[in-house]
Amino acid sequence: MELKENQAALILESDETGEITVNVSSPDENGLSCALCHAIAMKLMNDEKLQAELMEMLEGEEGEEEGEDEGEDEGTGE
């Protein structure tokens, strides 16, 4: 994906151990979108409460996906 001059991207990468790294890409390193992505990246890396909330959300989604697979016939009366 090629970014426009006024765009920035937050890039999350996971390694084989599950460690997440956060990078920012932007053609304009001094632009507002780049500054905002850097602020979000810093928040993701340094805010333990936010990290815990995100992990809870992911765990909830995994449980929902498992429940969907098991309960596909729910509500059909069969």
C-alpha positions as a printed NumPy array, in Angstrom:
array([[  0.   ,   0.   ,   0.   ],
       [  1.38 ,   3.38 ,  -0.943],
       [  0.537,   6.212,   1.426],
       [ -0.436,   9.673,   0.261],
       [  1.443,  12.716,   1.583],
       [ -1.255,  13.407,   4.212],
       [ -1.528,   9.799,   5.424],
       [  0.251,   7.714,   8.042],
       [ -0.036,   4.081,   9.027],
       [  0.366,   2.278,  12.317],
       [  2.004,  -1.093,  11.61 ],
       [  1.679,  -3.895,  14.162],
       [  3.904,  -6.932,  13.733],
       [  3.974, -10.102,  15.804],
       [  6.928, -12.453,  15.989],
       [  6.966, -16.205,  16.582],
       [  6.842, -15.698,  20.375],
       [  3.79 , -13.445,  20.186],
       [  5.757, -10.265,  20.926],
       [  4.196,  -7.253,  19.212],
       [  6.197,  -4.402,  17.731],
       [  4.648,  -1.1  ,  16.679],
       [  5.961,   1.   ,  13.802],
       [  4.756,   4.128,  12.028],
       [  5.066,   4.794,   8.319],
       [  4.398,   8.113,   6.61 ],
       [  5.796,  10.069,   3.679],
       [  5.507,  13.242,   5.809],
       [  7.334,  12.642,   9.091],
       [  6.287,  16.119,  10.324],
       [  2.591,  15.885,   9.436],
       [ -0.375,  15.672,  11.777],
       [ -1.317,  12.125,  10.775],
       [  2.223,  10.921,  11.475],
       [  2.308,  12.705,  14.832],
       [ -1.013,  11.112,  15.791],
       [  0.207,   7.642,  14.808],
       [  3.34 ,   8.153,  16.911],
       [  1.182,   9.216,  19.877],
       [ -1.012,   6.116,  19.469],
       [  2.085,   3.915,  19.184],
       [  3.511,   5.375,  22.4  ],
       [  0.165,   4.837,  24.149],
       [  0.042,   1.218,  22.968],
       [  3.573,   0.528,  24.149],
       [  3.449,   2.327,  27.509],
       [ -0.123,   2.091,  28.812],
       [ -0.492,  -1.2  ,  30.683],
       [ -4.184,  -0.557,  31.367],
       [ -4.871,  -0.115,  27.651],
       [ -2.88 ,  -3.265,  26.875],
       [ -4.964,  -5.232,  29.398],
       [ -8.22 ,  -3.848,  27.941],
       [ -7.156,  -4.83 ,  24.427],
       [ -6.228,  -8.35 ,  25.557],
       [ -9.62 ,  -8.706,  27.266],
       [-11.298,  -7.641,  24.027],
       [ -9.308, -10.222,  22.052],
       [-10.102, -12.962,  24.558],
       [-13.789, -12.022,  24.36 ],
       [-13.728, -12.24 ,  20.566],
       [-12.1  , -15.668,  20.705],
       [-14.846, -16.872,  23.06 ],
       [-17.535, -15.453,  20.777],
       [-16.036, -17.181,  17.738],
       [-15.944, -20.506,  19.58 ],
       [-19.541, -20.001,  20.735],
       [-20.663, -19.219,  17.187],
       [-19.196, -22.465,  15.908],
       [-20.878, -24.514,  18.633],
       [-24.227, -22.775,  18.53 ],
       [-24.938, -22.406,  14.836],
       [-28.334, -24.109,  15.183],
       [-29.444, -21.901,  18.089],
       [-32.723, -20.125,  17.505],
       [-33.807, -22.448,  14.715],
       [-35.834, -24.715,  16.997],
       [-33.932, -27.723,  15.703]])
